[in-house]
Every structure is written in C-alpha cells, then in structure tokens.
Amino acid sequence: MTRKKVKLAFITNDSARKATFKKRKKGLMKKVAELSTLCGIDACAIVYSPYDPQPEVWPSPLGVQRVLAKFRRMPELEQSKKMVNQESFLRQRIQKAKEQLKKQRKDNREKEITQLMFQCLSAGKILHNINMVDLNDLAWLIDQNLKDINRRIEVLTKNAQSQAQAQMVAAAAPPVVTDIVAKIEERSPEGNHGQGLDMNIDVMQKQHWFMNLMNSGGGDEALPLGDVNHQNGFWPNPFFH
C-alpha cells in the first residue's frame, strides 16, 4: 500500500500531536545518524519540546558542542548561505506555490482556447459573445498552430528531397564492383566463382591490376590473359587473399 499523504498543518488533538512528535523525533534522529555515517559528515541535532524538561541531542552534548564550535568558526556569509528560519521557509514555499499556480492557469487557459478553436472549426460556431481578450488569445493560438504546421511541412519536404537525391545518386553511380566481380567470374572455369585459383598473388600486383582496370573504364582489355603466378590457366581473383 502507498503511504497516505499527510496534511502539513498543526495537529489540534493533544494526544495525537504528542504521539506524532515522538514518532517523528525518533525518525529524525535516525536520519541524522544515517547521514553522518553514510556520508562521513559532521552533524548534530537538538530538539526542544514541551513534553521533556531537557532538550534531546544527538550524538551527545560533547559532539553537539564540537559541531557548533566548527560552525561558529565559519565566516558569517557562509553561515547564512543556506540557512532558513520559519519565515524564510514559508516565503519560499509561497513563492513556489505561486509559480505553480501561474503555470497551471496558463495551461488551463491554453486548453480552454484550444477547445474554443475546435468548436469554431467543427461546429461552425459564430464568435458573437467573445470579448477582445479571448479573440487575442485565439488569434495567438491559431498563429502558433500554423507555425508548427509550416515547420512540419518544411521538415517533411527536406526529408523527401534528400531521399530523392539519394535515389538519383544511387541510380547514376556505375556498379564498378559488380562489373569487376562479374568479369572475374567469367574467367573462372565452369562458373566455380574463383575456386581452385592461385591464392598467393602478390599484393602489389593486385593493386596494379585494379588501377589498370579502373583507368581503362572496366573494359575487357583491362583483364590480362596471363600472369607469371598463373598456375591453372585462369586469372586469380583479386578479392581473395
């Protein structure tokens, strides 16, 4: 089960408030101990309450004095850098709540005007009883939607042009490698695709033959009829090593 959300407000019932204090104080001390142990930092806790004559401290009175002495040795600007009291804490919470409320009002207003726009488009609603504020917001929303549609059209157009250019380049490019392999296979005995050929052809000889073939445009005259390393009467496949 998920934990029930607690309403942050003063507990008016005395017994319930005391029970909550004891439970929360125990959890607070445990968290301070875990923070100090896991992260290796100096920490202390002092809790005053109307239920105990003396304040409860952690880890000990001596440990609390050591941490406070270290804190007092810090510059005043560093001491108050992240320090908050009840008033400043509440101010921060109020400011955060105001920002959330402003954002929510903006979202609600945008949804309201969007619904109005679709009503005008689908049902042909006539804009008789709409004030200038609503008209201005409606015009702004329509303008934003048109800009978004134009951006999408531009992206789709660029993608289509890129694909068309890629297809044109692929169609115009000569299949050089395919022609080379086909010419080599034509020289192979009975279509054995280069099996039984001499595999010990020199690397420089391969490169020289390939450059001659490319410079001659891939014609039949680029294929030599014999070779010094030639053993079986056929030209070795340059793609075999």
Stockholm file with secondary structure:
# STOCKHOLM 1.0

chainA/1-241         MTRKKVKLAFITNDSARKATFKKRKKGLMKKVAELSTLCGIDACAIVYSPYDPQPEVWPSPLGVQRVLAKFRRMPELEQSKKMVNQESFLRQRIQKAKEQLKKQRKDNREKEITQLMFQCLSAGKILHNINMVDLNDLAWLIDQNLKDINRRIEVLTKNAQSQAQAQMVAAAAPPVVTDIVAKIEERSPEGNHGQGLDMNIDVMQKQHWFMNLMNSGGGDEALPLGDVNHQNGFWPNPFFH
#=GR chainA/1-241 SS CCCCCCCCSCCCCHHHHHHHHHHHHHHHHHHHHHHHHHHTCCCCEEECCTTCSSCEEESCHHHHHHHHHHHHTSCHHHHTSSCCCHHHHHHHHHHHHHHHHHHHHHHHHHHHHHHHHHHHHHSCCCCSSCCHHHHHHHHHHHHHHHHHHHHHHHHHHHHHHHHHHHHHHHHHSCCHHHHHHHHHHHHSGGGCTTTTCCSCCCHHHHHHHHHHHHHTTSCGGGSCSCCTTCCSSSCCCTTCC
#=GC SS_cons         CCCCCCCCSCCCCHHHHHHHHHHHHHHHHHHHHHHHHHHTCCCCEEECCTTCSSCEEESCHHHHHHHHHHHHTSCHHHHTSSCCCHHHHHHHHHHHHHHHHHHHHHHHHHHHHHHHHHHHHHSCCCCSSCCHHHHHHHHHHHHHHHHHHHHHHHHHHHHHHHHHHHHHHHHHSCCHHHHHHHHHHHHSGGGCTTTTCCSCCCHHHHHHHHHHHHHTTSCGGGSCSCCTTCCSSSCCCTTCC
//
